[in-house]
Amino acid sequence: MDTFFDFLITPAFSIGTFQLSFGALGLSLCFLTLLVFLLSSRRNHQDDLRLEDLMAERQAIEDQRMTELMKAQAEMHGRMAAMAELFGSKQSELNRIINERLDGMTHRLGATMTEQTKSTHENLRNLQERLAVIDAAQNNIQSLAKDVVGLQAILSNKQTRGAFGQARMETIITDGLPMGAYAFQETLSNGNRPDCTIRMPNGQPPLVIDAKFPLEAWNAIRDAATPELKKTASQQFRRDMEVHLKDISEKYLLAGETQDTAFLFVPSESIFAEIHENFEGIVQRAHRLRVVIVSPSLLMLSIQVIQAVLKDQRMREQAHLIQAEVVHLMDDLGRLDDRTRKLQSHFLAAQKDVDMILTSADKLNKRGAKIEAMDFEPAREVAAQSATGSKSEKSAESRTGLLKLRVVDED
């Protein structure tokens, strides 16, 4: 064996021996392959044994797990049965609760539907009433629209428009002044007839009020669609106002016959405000011509001032009567003072008598109290012993006398 291994590891340096060494090398490789095969077979046999052991252990583990699984399955079946029974009872209870709630909900829904129906009928009834009111209001609006159309027709005519302003001015004056303090359409010395003249107090000339107003140019300003048309209408309105103010100044301002100032009545507060805001030149022109532009509120205020002046004049005219009445009032007041003083003296005398009566009453009360406080037991004993002898009678009389003296002394 040693020779064989030596042969395998001996190197060859010649060609012949080189070929022989390769043969030995192949034999060595075969031997090594056989050895490896034997070792592999032995290892595979060991592995097979180990595998069989592992399979046996795994089979035992699987059997054990199967047993546990069967046991768990049996427990699971029991639990499933318990749960099924529990679920059945819960389902019955749930069905009962659901039925009760459905019944309650049905009852509530029925009541709610009844109330809702009642409320709906009530709302419909209220709606019908309101619709009736709306219908009545609509009829009123239609009639008002007709009135507005009629008013527009009135204002579109110059004469009827003047009559409208005249009527409004007359209403304000008749409501604020007494009869006889004004006159409508009174003729002046120059033949002109102003719309109204108000008689001033203290013999002063009357105040003239004109109720005509150039409304055509004003409506043209309102209806102008372009700035050019509005400017043209404004110029026309300014010219109409200047002409009208000049006519008032020339026709109605008469020296010694009328006041040196006249009123131009504008029957609209908005027009009055527009004139003072956008037509300052017209206002200044009116002041220079001694014409005052007044609105309904300013005319009412002026009428109230005139009414106060007239009232003051009437009071001054009746001043002597008032003074005479005051003198009579003072005389009556003096007599009332004398009579009051006499009555006071009577009251004082009566009070004095009442005080004296009260004093006497107090004395009587005191005497009654003293009598009530006296002790009459000794007197009774004396009366009981009066039959026994004169000595006892004398002692009783002496005691009674002493009591009388005591009462007299106290009085």
C-alpha distance (Angstrom), angle and dihedral (degrees) to the residues before:
residue distance angle dihedral
M1 . . .
D2 3.77 . .
T3 3.82 89.2 .
F4 3.76 89.7 52.5
F5 3.81 94.1 52.3
D6 3.72 90.1 44.0
F7 3.76 88.6 53.1
L8 3.79 90.4 52.7
I9 3.76 95.6 51.4
T10 3.83 97.8 38.8
P11 3.80 110.3 109.5
A12 3.78 120.9 -133.5
F13 3.76 123.0 -139.3
S14 3.78 99.5 -179.6
I15 3.75 131.0 67.6
G16 3.79 94.0 -117.2
T17 3.66 94.2 49.9
F18 3.86 89.7 43.8
Q19 3.77 91.2 63.7
L20 3.78 90.4 47.7
S21 3.84 90.6 52.2
F22 3.81 91.5 56.0
G23 3.74 90.7 56.2
A24 3.76 90.5 51.8
L25 3.75 89.0 48.9
G26 3.83 92.0 54.4
L27 3.77 90.1 49.2
S28 3.76 89.1 51.0
L29 3.78 90.8 50.7
C30 3.78 91.1 51.5
F31 3.72 90.8 50.3
L32 3.76 91.6 49.2
T33 3.80 90.2 48.2
L34 3.80 89.9 52.0
L35 3.76 90.9 48.1
V36 3.78 91.5 49.7
F37 3.81 90.0 48.2
L38 3.78 91.6 51.4
L39 3.76 91.3 48.1
S40 3.80 90.5 47.1
S41 3.80 91.7 48.8
R42 3.76 91.0 50.8
R43 3.83 90.7 47.4
N44 3.78 91.4 47.6
H45 3.80 89.8 50.6
Q46 3.79 89.6 51.8
D47 3.76 89.8 46.4
D48 3.79 89.9 50.7
L49 3.76 90.3 51.4
R50 3.78 91.0 48.3
L51 3.80 89.8 46.9
E52 3.79 91.2 52.1
D53 3.79 89.8 49.8
L54 3.78 90.6 48.1
M55 3.80 90.9 48.0
A56 3.79 90.2 50.4
E57 3.80 91.6 48.7
R58 3.82 90.4 46.2
Q59 3.79 90.6 48.6
A60 3.79 89.8 51.2
I61 3.81 90.8 48.0
E62 3.80 90.8 47.6
D63 3.79 90.9 48.9
Q64 3.77 89.8 50.1
R65 3.81 90.6 47.5
M66 3.79 90.6 47.1
T67 3.80 89.4 52.0
E68 3.79 90.6 49.4
L69 3.79 89.9 45.1
M70 3.79 91.5 52.1
K71 3.76 89.7 48.5
A72 3.81 91.0 48.8
Q73 3.80 89.3 46.5
A74 3.78 90.0 53.2
E75 3.80 90.3 49.5
M76 3.80 88.7 46.6
H77 3.78 90.6 53.3
G78 3.79 89.8 51.4
R79 3.76 91.9 48.9
M80 3.78 90.9 45.6
A81 3.78 89.8 53.7
A82 3.83 91.2 48.1
M83 3.76 90.6 47.3
A84 3.80 91.1 47.7
E85 3.78 89.8 52.1
L86 3.82 90.9 46.0
F87 3.78 91.2 47.1
G88 3.78 89.8 49.9
S89 3.81 92.3 53.7
K90 3.81 91.6 43.6
Q91 3.78 89.9 48.5
S92 3.81 90.6 52.4
E93 3.81 90.9 48.0
L94 3.80 90.6 45.9
N95 3.80 91.0 49.7
R96 3.79 90.1 50.0
I97 3.83 92.7 48.9
I98 3.80 91.4 45.6
N99 3.78 91.0 50.1
E100 3.81 91.3 49.0
R101 3.79 91.5 48.1
L102 3.78 91.4 46.1
D103 3.80 89.5 51.4
G104 3.81 91.3 48.6
M105 3.78 91.5 45.2
T106 3.79 90.6 48.7
H107 3.81 89.9 51.2
R108 3.80 92.0 47.6
L109 3.79 91.5 46.0
G110 3.78 89.6 50.7
A111 3.80 91.8 50.1
T112 3.79 90.9 44.4
M113 3.77 91.8 49.1
T114 3.80 89.5 49.3
E115 3.81 92.0 50.3
Q116 3.80 90.8 43.1
T117 3.80 90.5 51.2
K118 3.78 90.6 48.6
S119 3.81 91.1 47.7
T120 3.80 90.5 47.0
H121 3.79 91.2 52.5
E122 3.81 89.8 47.7
N123 3.80 91.6 49.0
L124 3.78 90.6 47.6
R125 3.78 89.9 51.1
N126 3.81 91.0 49.4
L127 3.78 89.3 45.9
Q128 3.77 90.7 52.6
E129 3.80 90.1 49.9
R130 3.78 91.1 49.3
L131 3.78 90.7 46.7
A132 3.77 88.1 52.8
V133 3.81 89.3 51.2
I134 3.81 89.6 47.3
D135 3.79 90.0 50.3
A136 3.79 90.0 51.5
A137 3.81 90.2 47.2
Q138 3.79 89.8 48.7
N139 3.79 89.9 52.2
N140 3.80 88.9 49.8
I141 3.79 90.1 49.2
Q142 3.78 90.7 50.4
S143 3.78 90.9 50.3
L144 3.81 89.2 46.3
A145 3.79 89.6 50.7
K146 3.78 88.5 53.1
D147 3.80 89.2 50.0
V148 3.81 90.6 49.1
V149 3.78 90.0 50.5
G150 3.78 89.1 49.9
L151 3.82 90.2 48.2
Q152 3.79 89.7 50.1
A153 3.78 89.0 51.2
I154 3.78 89.0 50.1
L155 3.78 93.2 49.1
S156 3.79 92.4 46.5
N157 3.81 89.5 64.6
K158 3.78 115.7 72.2
Q159 3.79 96.2 -145.0
T160 3.81 94.9 45.1
R161 3.82 89.7 44.8
G162 3.78 89.7 54.0
A163 3.79 89.1 48.7
F164 3.83 89.1 52.2
G165 3.82 92.4 52.2
Q166 3.80 89.8 43.6
A167 3.81 91.3 52.1
R168 3.80 93.3 50.1
M169 3.78 92.2 47.3
E170 3.81 91.3 48.3
T171 3.79 90.9 50.7
I172 3.81 92.1 53.9
I173 3.81 92.9 47.1
T174 3.81 96.6 45.1
D175 3.81 90.3 49.5
G176 3.81 93.2 50.4
L177 3.84 106.4 36.5
P178 3.79 132.3 52.8
M179 3.77 122.8 -115.8
G180 3.79 113.6 -79.2
A181 3.80 94.1 29.1
Y182 3.83 93.6 92.8
A183 3.79 142.1 28.3
F184 3.83 133.1 -158.3
Q185 3.79 124.3 -140.8
E186 3.81 92.6 -0.5
T187 3.83 114.4 173.3
L188 3.80 117.6 -121.4
S189 3.77 127.4 -150.2
N190 3.81 91.7 -95.4
G191 3.81 91.4 55.0
N192 3.81 96.5 -106.7
R193 3.79 120.1 130.8
P194 3.82 115.1 -148.6
D195 3.79 119.2 -157.2
C196 3.81 92.9 -113.9
T197 3.79 139.9 -0.4
I198 3.80 122.3 -164.2
R199 3.80 117.1 -154.0
M200 3.78 110.7 -129.7
P201 3.84 123.4 -146.0
N202 3.81 127.7 -105.2
G203 3.80 92.7 36.2
Q204 3.79 93.7 -65.6
P205 3.85 119.5 154.3
P206 3.80 116.2 -91.2
L207 3.80 124.6 -96.7
V208 3.81 116.6 -116.1
I209 3.85 121.8 -139.9
D210 3.81 122.4 -169.1
A211 3.83 118.1 -161.4
K212 3.81 100.0 -173.7
F213 3.80 116.9 108.8
P214 3.86 129.1 178.8
L215 3.79 98.8 -118.1
E216 3.83 98.6 162.6
A217 3.79 94.5 74.5
W218 3.80 90.7 43.0
N219 3.80 91.5 53.8
A220 3.81 88.4 47.5
I221 3.82 88.3 57.1
R222 3.79 90.8 50.9
D223 3.81 93.1 46.6
A224 3.83 96.1 45.9
A225 3.80 110.6 122.0
T226 3.82 98.7 -169.0
P227 3.79 133.4 40.6
E228 3.82 90.5 -114.3
L229 3.79 92.8 55.3
K230 3.78 90.6 45.2
K231 3.81 90.9 51.5
T232 3.79 91.6 49.4
A233 3.81 91.7 48.4
S234 3.82 90.3 48.4
Q235 3.79 91.0 53.3
Q236 3.81 90.8 48.8
F237 3.81 90.9 49.2
R238 3.79 90.5 49.6
R239 3.84 91.4 51.7
D240 3.82 92.3 46.7
M241 3.79 91.7 50.2
E242 3.81 92.7 48.7
V243 3.80 90.9 50.3
H244 3.79 92.3 48.1
L245 3.81 93.1 47.1
K246 3.81 89.5 50.3
D247 3.81 90.9 50.7
I248 3.82 91.1 51.7
S249 3.79 91.6 49.3
E250 3.79 93.7 48.6
K251 3.83 99.5 39.7
Y252 3.80 104.6 37.1
L253 3.81 107.0 27.4
L254 3.83 101.8 83.2
A255 3.79 118.6 166.2
G256 3.81 111.2 -115.8
E257 3.79 93.1 1.1
T258 3.83 103.1 65.9
Q259 3.76 136.0 15.9
D260 3.77 117.0 -81.8
T261 3.83 88.4 -118.8
A262 3.83 128.1 60.2
F263 3.82 133.4 -168.7
L264 3.80 125.4 -125.2
F265 3.81 106.8 -157.7
V266 3.84 116.6 -144.7
P267 3.84 108.7 -166.5
S268 3.82 94.9 -149.1
E269 3.79 132.5 63.5
S270 3.82 92.3 -153.4
I271 3.84 92.8 53.9
F272 3.81 89.5 47.3
A273 3.81 90.6 52.4
E274 3.82 92.6 46.2
I275 3.81 91.5 51.2
H276 3.82 93.2 51.6
E277 3.80 91.9 44.0
N278 3.81 102.8 43.6
F279 3.82 105.1 18.4
E280 3.78 105.1 50.3
G281 3.83 90.3 150.7
I282 3.81 91.2 61.9
V283 3.81 90.9 51.5
Q284 3.80 91.6 49.7
R285 3.81 90.4 46.8
A286 3.81 90.0 52.4
H287 3.81 91.3 51.1
R288 3.78 91.4 51.7
L289 3.80 90.2 50.4
R290 3.84 90.6 47.2
V291 3.80 92.9 -115.5
V292 3.81 118.5 135.1
I293 3.83 117.5 -153.7
V294 3.80 108.2 -141.9
S295 3.79 133.1 -174.5
P296 3.84 124.1 -149.6
S297 3.81 91.8 -91.6
L298 3.84 93.5 48.3
L299 3.81 91.3 46.8
M300 3.80 89.1 51.3
L301 3.79 90.5 50.3
S302 3.81 91.5 48.8
I303 3.81 90.3 49.5
Q304 3.81 90.1 52.2
V305 3.83 90.5 51.6
I306 3.81 90.9 49.3
Q307 3.80 89.7 47.7
A308 3.81 90.1 53.5
V309 3.82 90.3 49.4
L310 3.81 91.3 49.6
K311 3.78 90.4 49.0
D312 3.80 90.6 51.1
Q313 3.81 90.0 49.9
R314 3.79 91.8 51.4
M315 3.78 89.4 49.7
R316 3.82 91.0 51.4
E317 3.80 90.5 48.3
Q318 3.79 89.6 53.3
A319 3.81 93.9 43.2
H320 3.85 94.6 110.2
L321 3.79 90.4 51.5
I322 3.77 89.6 48.8
Q323 3.82 90.7 50.0
A324 3.82 91.7 50.1
E325 3.77 90.4 49.5
V326 3.80 89.6 49.2
V327 3.84 90.4 52.9
H328 3.82 90.5 51.0
L329 3.78 88.4 46.3
M330 3.83 91.1 53.4
D331 3.83 91.2 49.0
D332 3.78 90.6 51.2
L333 3.78 88.8 47.4
G334 3.86 91.0 52.8
R335 3.79 92.0 50.5
L336 3.78 89.4 47.6
D337 3.82 89.7 52.6
D338 3.84 92.6 50.8
R339 3.76 92.6 48.2
T340 3.76 91.1 47.1
R341 3.80 91.5 52.4
K342 3.83 90.9 49.4
L343 3.77 90.1 49.6
Q344 3.80 88.7 49.0
S345 3.85 90.8 53.8
H346 3.80 89.4 50.3
F347 3.76 89.6 49.6
L348 3.84 90.6 50.1
A349 3.82 91.6 50.8
A350 3.76 91.3 47.2
Q351 3.79 89.4 48.0
K352 3.79 90.0 52.9
D353 3.81 91.0 51.1
V354 3.78 90.1 47.4
D355 3.83 90.1 51.9
M356 3.82 90.5 51.7
I357 3.81 90.7 48.9
L358 3.79 89.5 50.7
T359 3.83 90.2 50.6
S360 3.83 91.2 52.8
A361 3.78 90.5 47.1
D362 3.81 90.0 52.2
K363 3.81 90.6 51.8
L364 3.78 91.6 49.9
N365 3.80 90.3 50.0
K366 3.80 90.5 51.4
R367 3.84 92.9 49.2
G368 3.81 90.8 48.9
A369 3.80 89.9 50.5
K370 3.83 91.6 50.9
I371 3.79 92.2 49.1
E372 3.75 90.6 48.4
A373 3.82 89.6 51.6
M374 3.87 95.0 54.0
D375 3.87 119.9 111.8
F376 3.84 111.0 -130.5
E377 3.89 98.6 177.0
P378 3.86 95.2 101.8
A379 3.78 90.4 52.4
R380 3.79 90.8 54.5
E381 3.82 90.8 52.1
V382 3.78 90.7 50.5
A383 3.80 91.0 51.1
A384 3.80 89.7 51.2
Q385 3.81 92.4 51.1
S386 3.83 95.7 43.8
A387 3.83 90.8 98.5
T388 3.86 94.5 56.9
G389 3.74 98.2 65.5
S390 3.76 153.0 -39.8
K391 3.75 92.6 -97.3
S392 3.75 90.7 64.0
E393 3.83 90.3 46.9
K394 3.77 91.1 53.4
S395 3.77 92.4 49.9
A396 3.84 90.8 49.5
E397 3.82 91.6 49.5
S398 3.76 90.9 48.1
R399 3.81 90.5 51.6
T400 3.82 91.7 47.4
G401 3.76 90.0 50.0
L402 3.74 91.3 50.2
L403 3.80 89.7 52.3
K404 3.82 90.7 50.3
L405 3.77 91.5 48.9
R406 3.80 90.2 49.6
V407 3.80 91.0 52.3
V408 3.83 91.8 47.5
D409 3.77 91.2 48.9
E410 3.76 91.7 50.0
D411 3.81 91.9 48.6
